[in-house]
Amino acid sequence: MSPPSATGETRAALDARTLARLARQSGALALAERREGTGEAPAVAARVEEHLVASLPARARALPRLSERSGDGVTRPVGSALVLSPLDGAEAWAAGVPTWTIALALLDPGKPSTSVVYAPAVDDLYVAQAGVLRWNGEVVPEGGFEPARTGLILALADVARRVPLGLRRRRRALGSPAYHLALVARGAADGAILERPHLWDVAPGLALLEASGAEAIDLASRKRVDLEDWFRGRPPKRLVAARRGAMDEVLHRLRRST
């Protein structure tokens, strides 16, 4: 039997509206768990993922799934697959910081065709499908919205105490990597730095970037980032994302910090 494909019935079952609904429902579950304060982040993430999978349309339940449970040694799916980050930014969730998300992406095959990043604590929803990015239902123009002031560069949580490019060991960002990429895609930030990002953190955000004309590169090689980097076992150690036309300025500002 051939692997499921996102063409035809599966794609119809997992359209943008369905993925957004699943993200909202799962976000409500994670919010309730946070307010009750009865669970640790790993256990809550597992319960949210179980809820997501159980809530999938029947035609989509046979799709391969890529998530933290898959581990870092992910291989490229032969057909389509569903990427799940059920509690992206778990440290932020545990700390009561509202920058965690539910992040989902449908790969068709190997590249995101539909993506959702939802921040439940602030009811902030990003959806990319067919090359169009929507923010809370509003179409984001190519290039993103113009920032109200000089754009920010989102970085690691301890950037105020350490030079971001000089870190010797891995640091997790206090917040959702997918949300950082969403803010760049929307134009709310000029750029973002992610250190050793996992595929399930990045895939939903990359679809948002592509839909708005933004880009993401490997800081070491300056080559454009693609999910194939993860499937080949050579993910970037540091990923830099920038809104359209801002990459040179972002890199210049980073050089000034070293």
N, C-alpha and C positions, 0 to 999 in steps of 0.2 A: 504494500500500500504506500502511495506517495505521501510525503509530508504535507500538512495543511498549508494552504496558500492564502494570503490575504486578499487575493483576487476573488471576486464573486461573493459567495455567501459569507465567508469569514470576515471580509472587509466590511460588508453591510452590517454584520453583527457587532463589529467594533468600530463604528463610526465615531466622530468627534463627540457627538452628543452623548453617546453611550459611555465613552471613557470619562467624560466630564461628570456624568451622573455617578459613576463608580467612585471617582475621586472625591466628590462631595460627600457621598455616603460614608466612605472610609474615613474622611477627614472628621466627620461628626463623631464617629466611633473613637478616634484618637483624641479628640477634644474632651469627650466624656471621660475617657480613661485618665486624662491629665487632671481634670477637675476633681475626680474622685481620689486621685493620688494613691491608688492601690497597686500599681504595677510598675516594674522597671522597664526602661526603654526597649531592651531586646525582646522581652516577653510581649510587650504591646505591639511592637513591629511585627512579630510573628502572628499575633491575633488579627492585626489589620490585613496582613497578607492573606491569611486564611479566609477572611471575610471577602476580600477582593476576588479571590479565586472562586469561592462559592457563589459569588454574585455574577460571574461571567455568563453571558449568553451560552446556551448549550453548544452552539456551533463553534464556540471559541475555546472551550475547555480542553480540547486536545492539543492546542498550540503549545510548543515548548515555551518555557518561562525562564527568563534570566533575571536573577535577583541576588541579594547578598547570600542567600542560601546556596546559590550555584557555586560560590567561591570565585577566586580570581582567575582560575584556569578555564575561562569560557572559550568555547569553540564557535566558529561561525555556523549558525543554523543553516541547514540545507534549504529549508523553505522559510516561512514566516515564523515570527516569534513575538512574544509579549515581554517587554522589559518592565519590571516592577521595582519601584523604590517606595515601599509602603510607609516609611517614616524617615524621609530624607532630611538629614539634620537632626538626628536623634538627640545629640547633646543639647541642642537648643530646646527641643521638646522637654527634656528632663529639667532644664534650667528655667523653664517658664518663659523663654524668649520666643516671640511669635514668628520667627523666620524659618520654621520647619515646613515641609510640604509633603504632599502625596504626589509622586511623579510617575507617569506611565508613558510608554511609547510602544507602538506597534511597528515591528520591523517587517519590511516587505520587499524582498528578503535582504537582510543585512543592513538596510538603511531605514531610518524612521519615516514612515508615511503619515502617521497620525501621532500627536503628542499632546499630553496634558500635564501641566504643573499647577498645583493648587495649594495655596497657603490658607488653611482653614481658620487660623486664629485671626486673620485680617480679611477673610473672605475675598481673596485675590486669585483670580483664575486666568490662566494663559492656555490657549488652545491653538495648535498649529495643524492644519490639514490642507492638502493640495496647494502648498506654497503660500498659504494665507495665515497670518498670525492675528488672533483676536485676544484682546485683553478685556476681561469682564464684558464680553459681547461686542466690543468696539473693534473694528478693523484697525490694526496698527499699520501706518504707512510704511512703505519700503524705506529702510534707513532708521526707522523708529521715530518716536516723537522727539522734538527738540527739547533738550534739558532746559529747565527754568534758569539754571545758573551753570557755572563751570562744572562739568561732569565729574563724578567720583570714579575711583578705581576700587572695586571691592576686593578685599584680600583676606588673609588669615586673621583669626581673632586676636593674635598677639602681635600684629604688625606695629603697634605703637611702641613695643619694647624691643623688637628685633627687626633687622633688615630682612624683608621677605625673600630676597634672592640669596641670602647668605645662610639660610637655615640648614643645619647639618643633619637634622632628623625630621621625620614626618610630623606635621602638625595638622590636626583636623580643624577645619573651619567651623566656627560656632554659627551654624546655620546651614541651610540646604544649598549644596552646590548647584542643583538644578534651578533654585530660586535666583542665585547670583546670575546665572546665564539668562534667566527670564528677564531680569531687570536690565541687563545689557541689551537684549533683543528689543525690549520696549523703548529703550533710549533713556531710562532713568539713571543709568550709569554708563560712563564712557567705556569701562573695561572691568574685567574680573580676573583674578589669579586663583587657580585651583592647583593644589599640590597632590600629586599621585592620585588623581581621581579614578574612581571605579566606573566601569561601563554603565552600571545601573544608575549611577548619579548623573552621568553625562548625557546618555542617549536622549532623554526627553528634552534637555536643554539645547542640545545641538540642533534639533528640529526647529525649535523656536528661533535660534540664531539664523539658520538658513532661510526661514520664511521672511525675516526682516532685512536680509542682506548683510547681517553681521557676520563675523568670522571668528574662528578659534584656531590658534597655532600652538605647536610645541615650542616652548621657549628656547630649548637648546638648539633645535634644528631650524627653527623659523618656518617649518613646513606646516601646511594646513592639516588640522586634525581630522581624522576620519575614524569611524568605528572599526574599520579594518585594522587599525593600530592595536586595538584590544584583542581582536580575533587572532592576530599574528603573534600575540604575546609581547608586543613592544609599545605599551601605552606611554604617553608622555609623563615625565616626572613632574613637570610643571606646565600647565595649560594656561594660556593667556587668551581671553576673549575680548573683542572690542566691537563696538557698534560700527556700522559702515563708515569707512573713511577715517576712522579714529585710531587705527592700529599703530601708525607711526608715532602719533602723539603719546599714546599709552606706553609704548616701548621707550620713548624718550623720557617720560616721567619716571619710569622704572629705573632707567640707567642713572638718573639723577639721585636716586635713593641709595645707590650702592657706594 
